[in-house]
């Protein structure tokens, strides 16, 4: 007997941006929590634009499984002839999020290092996300997956409000990633 859509706790899309292992682990976790889960491979910037614009992803929770640095989300290096056809190359910056994303009412979770900056969060919230969660520094790779697993469990299974779920995940996963929650609302709304 298969689960009907009404038996799912939530719909979760995981954009796998050059991090297949983390994405697969997060998919298994979300499915074990009875989420309708899709893995969306991202091989180039055009694919990521499709995810952010809602053409390739419409789930209420979007997890960005990616590497990051101070610029933003890192994308793989492409052959010159392919790179020339892309909307951007190298990194998805807050400015590019503002240009390409349409995320009405969605929760966006990032595991990419340094993607929990106020500028990145502000860009996602400005494009309609109800909340954005990401690390302000460089979490250990295993800790990043554990944090998202604990967050989803607290929020979806235990039905804790998002701020309490983030606090719970921080408590369970002792890591230096400085995970931050930013919610739509007054400027500077974050925990």
C-alpha angles and dihedrals in degrees: 000000000000127000116258118224091256090062094059118099093213144337113254128187118193115200106207105208106179092316108095096160095054091044093051092048092049091048091054091048094049092047091050088056089055096256123152094240132189127185110215113195114216114199101162141012092266089060090051091050089054089053095047094044093053096248094111100022133038104154118130089240120050118187116195107207101192147121118255145184136183090295095055138255113004120226127198120268111258135206110269095249091053094041090055090062096051127102088233139345139218106018140012103235128190089259091056091047088055090050100046112023129096108175109156111188096344130141109227119198122187128194094184118118114258094005094117094079120134089243093054093044091048090053093053093045091048088056093055107273111147090212141000127203125188143138119269091206137017113302121196108265095240091046091054092057091043091050093053091045091052092044094052091046093051095044102037105027102031090032095225117165112262097256091051091045091053091048090049092050091048090052094049096045110052101201138136095236093110094220112208133196118209119186132192109261137075115009112278096024103160143123 
